[in-house]
C-alpha cells in the first residue's frame, strides 16, 4: 500500500505543510472513473493557507502515473504547468563509469549486467506558469493504467406460482468488482464507470473469400469483409463510495432494491414463433421488467453485467443466470425468465391475394392462450417476412407501427384465448 500522498507549497513550505495537514479532513474524496484497462483519477487537496502558490511538491505520487495526462486544476479550470521534474532522481548520485581496459592489459570478459529497475520516485515538483490562488485549494487529475471493472446483479423474484403471477415483487442488488493493478491505493474514493457492453459486439466475421478477379480473369482476388464500427462507450456516473487497495480487487455495492413491485410480460416474437405454427402453439418467452426510476431505488444508468435470478428466496443455486444489458435512465431493465408452457401462441399467414391495381394483400393471425388463473400481459412483435414493401391496412387491435415491425400490447384474462388479425398491402420496391 502506498504511503500517504500529500503536497508542499513554496514559499513557506513548512507553514504550508502544517496548514495542509490540519485541513486534510476538509478535502473532497478522490474521484475515480474506471474504464476498461485504465482509470482517470482526480485528487483534491485543501487550501494551504497561502494566498498564491507557484510551485507544488507532490509526495509519493503513484508509480504508474501517466505524466503526459497530469493537470493542475483550480476550482473551475486547469492551470498551465511550466515544468515538472523528479526531485529524487536529480539528487541521486550518479553511478561510477566502468573502467576502460588499456591496450597492454589482459583482456577480461565480463558479462553485461541487466539494468536495474527504475527506482520509485517519491517527490514530484510541479512549477506553474503563473501564480495560482490557493484560497479554495486545488486538485490533480491524471491517468493510471491496469484498471478494470465488471458488474453483476442478484435478483430475487417473489410471487411467481404455478397458477398465478398476479403480484410480483423483486429484490435487486448490484455489485461492482474493481481491479487495480497499480501500487496506488484509494481508501476513500467515489467510483464511476465508462465502457461498452461486450454482449453487443457483433459476431466474428469469416476470415475472407478467395474469388476470381473481375478485372483480370487469370488472377485471384482476396475478399475480406469490412470491420464493424466500434461501439460507443457509455458513462455511468455512479459516485459510489469505495475502498480500493493497491494491487488487489475491491467489491462494492452500487444498487439496492427491496420489496418493489415489478411487471412480467410475455413476448410473442415472429422471429421465434414461425408461421404456420404446429398444433397446440409454442410457449412464449417470459420477461421481467424493472423500471429504472428513483421510486424503485434506482434512477441512474445501469452498467451491463451478469445476473443471477432466484425465485422465492436467495438460497441455494440460482434459478437461472442471464445478462443485463446497458440500461439508460429513464429506461427499463429487462431480465429473461425463459419460456413458459402456460402462455402459448400460434401464427398463421394466408396466401397473398392480387389486387386490381397490381399490388397484393395478405391476411395474418395470431392466437394467444393463457392457462394461468391470473391475467398476463403479452407483447406481440410482428416483423412481416416479405421482400416487398408493406403497409398496414387494418388490424383487430390497436398497434404501434414502425418501418420494420408491428407491436401489439394487450392483457389476456385468466384461462382465456384471444385472436389478433391484421391485413397488409404489399407492393414491389422501387429499383434505384
Secondary structure, 3 states (H helix, E strand, C coil): CCCCCEEEEECCHHHHHHHHHHCHHHCCCEEEEECCCEEEEEEEECCCCCCEEEEEEEECCCCCEEEEEEEEECCCCEECEEEEEEHHHHHCCCCCCCCCCCCCCCCCCCCCCCCCCCCCCCEEEEEEEEEEECCCCEEEEEEEECEEEEEEEEEEEECCCCCCCCCCEEEEEEEEEEEECCCCCEEEEEEEEEECCHHHCCCCCCCCEEEECCCCCCCEEEECCCCCCCCCCEEEEEEEEEEECCCEEEEEEEEEEEEEECEEEEEEECCCCCECCCCCCEEEEEEEEEEECHHHCCCCCECCEEEEEEECCCCCCCCEEEEECCECCCEEEEEEEEEEEEEEEEEEECCCEECCCCCEEEEEEEEEEECCCCCEEEEEEECCCCCCEEEEEEECCCCEECCCCEEEEEEECCCEEEEEEEEEEEECCCCC
